[in-house]
Every structure is written in structure tokens, then in C-alpha cells.
Amino acid sequence: MTITTKNILVIAISDHVEAMRVASGLTIYGHEVQLVFADRCLEESDETIAQAETLDLADITPVSLLDDPLMERINHDDFRALTESANHILSI
């Protein structure tokens, strides 16, 4: 069975930790994954720190639509480009 590599955009809207878990898990299948935080700044907690380490191992660099001191901010044009280039979009 051959798995086709997909470009997947994960948008973290309500559950940041779960979005981080899902994003890193999707890379197991060789998919290219982008993670965008869209609703609020990422809270620093033991859970988010652990998931940030997992994202790093999965070579995912998260970005935000907001001014978040923990990550790069993207503008709406960049966000639109990510959505247009994605084969699949998940909002979590």
C-alpha cells in the first residue's frame, strides 16, 4: 500500500494541546504539516512545553495569526496562501 504525501494545515482554535498532538502525529505518515494558532496566544504549561518539543522533533514550526511572543506571526495573506496550498485543513 502506497501512502501519498499530503500537505495538511492544522488550525488551533479551541484545544491548542490537541492541535499540537494531531499535527505532530500526522508527520508519522510523511505528510507535510503546518500548524497555525488562530484564536489566542499559546499558554505556557507543562503540557504545551512537552508538545512543543514533539513539534520540534516532527520539524513543525508553528505560527500565529496573533502577536504571540512564543512564535512567528503571519498575516492574513500568508494564512490564505497556506489554506490554498493545503490538501486538507483540520481545525481543532
PyMOL commands that set and color helices and strands:
alter all, ss='L'
color gray80, all
select helices_A, chain A and resi 16-29+46-57+76-85
alter helices_A, ss='H'
color red, helices_A
select strands_A, chain A and resi 7-12+32-37+63-64+72-73+88-91
alter strands_A, ss='S'
color yellow, strands_A
deselect
rebuild
show_as cartoon
